[in-house]
């Protein structure tokens, strides 16, 4: 009733199973050897990749050094330019109304310190100078008389060497009178607001060595930006029909 099995067949099946197991072991060993070989091959590659990072790190250090050097060079150039600009020019702020209407209180003016190194002071120039009575204070006025000139103010009219100046830039005619002789190495200066200005009529002549520079333009505030004009005063007196720019602006200020 029970099925009968042949012992030979049974042994044969067992033998085949062991063989297959041996084959699996061999395949596993082969796989392990292959894996070990691949790991050995990959190890030098990884080492090479890691070694390749070193030059990049070195280059980063060089770039940082170059960046720092560029900053230092830029700062040095900025300092040099700042010193050069300050050696050639000055910035002044108008404080008061002694040069009105040419200048208004609070305006900022650029002054050239180089103008009189290569040229001479002219009548009509607007200059910044150290106040002779207080050298720490600086003012701006208009040059009226040069060395050797005779300046006189009578009946509301200013004359230089007997020639009446046609001063269209003043706020009103002077209400004072007087006569002055300008000595060598000195100037006679007046504010455009003749009756409200502390100038040569009050404290005397201005020595040349007290001049800071020539006012060239108003740069602040922007709506009042203007190039300062320096008319030839004697020419105006000789040619009353000469064109005059009534919008010319000059300055009366202290140094900032």
C-alpha positions, 0 to 999 in steps of 0.5 A, a space after each residue: 500500500 505504501 509506495 516503494 522507493 529505490 535506494 539507488 535513486 535516493 542516493 543519487 539525489 543526495 549526491 547531486 544536492 551536495 554537488 550543487 552545494 559545493 558549486 555554490 561554495 565555489 561561486 561564493 568564494 569566487 564572488 568574494 575574491 572578485 569583491 576583494 580585487 575590486 576593493 583593492 583597485 578602488 583604494 588607489 583611486 580614492 587615494 588619488 582623489 583625496 590627493 587631488 584636493 590638496 592643490 585646490 586647498 592650496 589654491 584657495 589660500 593663494 586666492 585669499 591672499 590675493 584678495 587681501 592684497 587687493 583690499 590693501 592696495 585699494 585702501 592705499 590708493 584711496 588714502 593717496 587720492 584723499 591726501 592729493 585732493 586735499 593738498 590741491 583743494 578745500 571744501 568750505 561752508 558758507 556761514 553768514 550773509 556777508 557775500 550775499 547775493 552771490 552766496 547764501 548761508 549754508 552753501 558748500 564751495 570748492 576751493 582750488 589751492 593750486 590756482 595761485 601757484 601757477 597764476 596771479 590774483 586778479 581783481 574780482 577773484 573770490 578767495 578763501 583766506 585766514 582771517 588776519 585777526 584770528 588765523 584759525 578762522 577762514 573767510 571768503 571775500 572778493 578781491 577789489 584792490 591789488 598791490 599799488 592800487 588806490 581804493 576809494 569808496 564815496 557816495 555809494 561808489 567803489 573806485 580803483 585808481 580813479 575808475 568806478 567799478 560797475 559792480 552788478 553783483 553787490 546786494 546794495 551800494 556801500 553806505 560808508 566812505 573811505 580811502 585806502 592805499 594797497 601796499 606790496 604783498 597785500 590785498 584789499 578785499 570786500 564782501 558783496 553784501 557791502 553794508 553787512 560784511 567784516 572786511 578790509 574796510 574794518 580790519 585793513 589789508 590782507 597779506 598774500 601769505 594768508 590766502 588759502 585758495 580761489 573759490 571755483 564752484 558751489 557744489 551743494 545743495 544741488 539746486 544751487 550748483 554753479 561755477 563761480 565767476 571772477 569778473 574783470 572789475 576794471 574792464 567792467 568800469 571801462 566797458 559799461 555795456 559789457 555782458 554781465 552774468 547776474 547769476 554769478 555766485 561767490 562765497 563767504 564762509 569758514 573752512 569746515 
